[in-house]
Amino acid sequence: MVDNAPNRAQHSGAVSKKRRRKRSVPAIRSIAQLEPTQLRSPFQPLDPLSAEQLDEIHEASMQLLEEQGIEVMGELALQKFIDAGADVSKTGIVRMDRDLVMQTIATAPATFDLTPRNEKNVIACGGNAINFGLVSGPPNVHDCIQGRRAGNFKDYQTLIKLGQHFNVIRFFGNQALAPTDLPVNTRHLDTTCSNLLLADKAMLATGIGGGRARDAVELNAIAKGMTLEQIQHIPSVMTNINVNSPRKLDDSMAYGAMQMAMLGQPTVVTPFTLMGAMTPATMAAALVQQNAEALLGISLVQLTRPGVPVVYGAFTSNVDMRSGAPAFGTPENALANIASGQLARRYNLPYRTSACNAANTTDSQSTWETQMSLWSAVMGHGNLIYHAAGWLEGGLVASFEKLVQDCEMLQHMSAMLQPIKINAAEIGLDAMQEVGPGGHFFGCEHTMQRFKTAFYEPMLSDWQNQENWQLSGAKDATARATDVWQKALDEYQEPPLDEGIKEALKAFVAKRKEAMGKEEPELLPLPL
């Protein structure tokens, strides 16, 4: 029999050393982040539609608006179309002549800046500007510590803190999640106020109805030390409205957009078009219907206040034809993201799109689907890329771990979009001369001058070899993401805000809550 005692002893010693080394692994270091900046694409946008196809989509959209029309709810909205000369039926179907459509949308600016309370965080909308936004709207939240749960105000505030901390996030959507523990009619006050207290980045606010839209503008005016009369000349807060596809714009969405326009603030008009459910099951039909719905909503905004900023929104994907469930990050979704950008450029309008997935957990599916939708959104020159960090379960969940994983991808994308430097120093012929044939560049002067900043440093990727990865706990990307979002909360710092303004914000919220339930005008116009 072979005596294995020496080998056992040697193995025991090796394990002992590994255990000691594992205990000595330091805590997670400061999160590696890119500096905040206005990202712009150095590349030409992709054009999946030929010139003839683009014309055909346009012509069919005009035909749909002229012949079949779109139902619009709300007397004030309908009156705007009547006054402009549109054909409005007794049932609220609005039909617009193509010349009227084109004349109306032509008053919208091609670009604009959205300036939050911290002017350093201004974002550009239009052209080749790209801005990544936090997840918006899910009714549930998940993390690997507490599990899946209904959306609540505490988790809402946590998401805002994370969005503030990660530099690559440039704006907040209408609501990071639905805080279901707050009353429905007043939760918009709490969420908007939290955005302004816990963050100082650009934001969209809930615009369901004129009252909520006006509240958002007033709160932003207070945060900026302005009056409503002053803020109407400075785009400071946006909202996103959805057309209830197929072909219906309800009064809450219409009045929210109209109120924002009256107060000089931008609106994103986004049809929610899922092929096979809300549109016919073809790309051509979906693009035509989406285009017609978007242009009608944009027309309403411009009829309310010509020249006010407005954004062409697109949210077109397909459904799983077996279950009817929405699918995202699909080839169809990617093509729609790119083609919709082409349509927005045809009408000389800023463009909003999304980077979504339909996965139920933070796995490979969630990554490849998000990457598909993200790449197509960027290559389509999406100026506002909604849901770019934290979206899961087809929009039913805001995930802390997914948020971190997405921020890693967004940083990768941001670094890739930086212009390439070409000059004598970068080309490095002197370094090639120094090293010579068959050598290496690890220790040459050219490398030593650049080794700290030469390449992108990830916040989440683990580039250790197998042995060191095992010694560090053998954590996969999701487990590491749990560590990172907790570290981000430790590093988070509330942005400064004058104490008097803080009190004024809280007082406004308290006053409005007290007034809720009292009769208010549907829309409160502001003298121009």
Secondary structure, DSSP 8 states (H G I E B T S, - for coil): ----HHHHHHHHHHHHHHHHHHHT--------------EE--S-----S-HHHHHHHHHHHHHIIIII-EEE--HHHHHHHHHHT-EE-TT-EEE--HHHHHHHHTTS-S-EEE--SSGGG-EEESTTEEEEEE----SEEEETTTEEEE--HHHHHHHHHHHHH-TT--EE-S-SS--TTS-TTTHHHHHHHHHHHH--SEEB---SSHHHHHHHHHHHHHHTT--HHHHTTS---BEEEEE-SSSEE-HHHHHHHHHHHHTT--EEEEEEEEETTTB-SSHHHHHHHHHHHHHHHHHHHHHHSTT--EEEE-EEEEE-TTT--EE-SSHHHHHHHHHHHHHHHHTT--EEEE-----SSSSHHHHHHHHHHHHHHHHTT-SEEEEEESEEGGGTEEEHHHHHHHHHHHHHHHHHTS----SHHHH-HHHHHHH-TT--SSSSHHHHTTTTTSS---SS-----HHHHHHTT---HHHHHHHHHHHHHHH-------HHHHHHHHHHHHHHHHHTTS---S------
